[in-house]
């Protein structure tokens, strides 16, 4: 009834996706699943599906919607920042409802019940249609009656421009989440994909997700973030130096942003020299305050692919190193730099900076990357440079041993005047107090030395990084492995 195989060509088969009604009914017919629904801001759209499916009396302990702010505060407490569509609010809702069900129902009378609390706090599109709306959605649930609660919390952004459609989308997502929590918890990657059952990515974006609890003890939420980008559920995800997933909007809002793009495989002295010197220059700029500045190390998805596939272990190695250096990391599917700047511009109008090497800047002036744009490279540059943004350029050594900077780098002849224009207008600034002794350090060479067991790579990396690589055997490092001379 709920999942059956359909024969296709040859021996191939696909799994039929159960309908939203079937999912709700399967939950309702499980006599041991029992819990509460608390929905704020977009109607009681999720619980509606369970009422309509039939058999809901054995599943729904309570359904409520504390719409009025004063009443909501009376139930869940007052938010210090006065905001209601927040992760903090959602967690208070889940905690409150779980405590109530445990308090009000006797375990002696219900020894086999697996309790749950589903909650959401949502703002749908405003009347002027300027803000499409967003929300926090989550579930606390048990898989065994005597087990601690597991939790799945996610942040969503609506893409539809009609509040009624957004409400329907939220209802479908809620059913998918509850169904996935009970029937797909042992495979979080699949659970993540199934959240979009009967939904399209043009309807909804999931940009943050966190799993916790005994059933998810082995889940690394950074890998779950990677899945969001990999599956096209969002364009970018971020996590902090502690390795925790963070909501991009909350950390980027009104910030001055300095971003570094790289493979960081591994992070080298060159990377950190570029970071330190460009940050100093950035903070010396007008309108840039240290307390309001965020530094981001960005890894684009194309830099994570190996033979067409994403190497998750390799990704975690890089993430671990960057976090150990106290950095905020962003994983994106942006191939072009102008898309990175556009993304940041969704959250801030403050000054931005991009730190990069000469090769990266030369690539930016390559027309082949902009053939998909109707306005070509001019359209891309309009998006990249019209904002309050500057490039901090790190030099490189040329083929003849010369130092290449913004003054002598070579772009395509057709791009010369365009380059001069941006250079003349102060959009490209050289990093001058660089360390000349490390210009010949390249990540790919360090990686090769590590994998082949060569000696000497440690001194090419920032302090403490080589110890982490050795301790955790990152990037293929094996103790006592040395390249033998033939």
Secondary structure, 3 states (H helix, E strand, C coil): CCCCEEECCCCCEEECCCCHHHHHHHHHHCCCEEEEEEEECCCCHHHHHHHHHCCHHHCEEEEECCCCHHHHHHHHCCCCCCCCCCHHHHHHHHHHHHHHHHHHCCCCCCCCCEEEEEEEEEEECCCCCCCCEEEEEEEEECCCCCCCCEEEEEEEEECCCCHHHHHHHHHHHHHHHHHHHHHCCCCHHHHHHHCCCCCCCCCEEEEEEEEECHHHCCCCHHHHHHHHHHCCCCCEEEECCCCCEECHHHHHCCCEEEEEECCCCCCCHHHHHHHHHHHHHHHCCCCCCHHHEEEEEEEEHHHHEECCEECHHHHHHHHHHHHHCCCEEEEECCCCHHHHHHHHHCCCCCCEEEEEEHHHHHHHCCHHHHCCCCCHHHHHHHHHHCCCEEEEEECEECCCCCEECCCCCCCCHHHHHHHHHHHHCCCEEECCCCCHHHCCCCHHHHHHHHHHCCCCCHHHCCCCHHHHHHHHCHHHCCCCCCCCCC
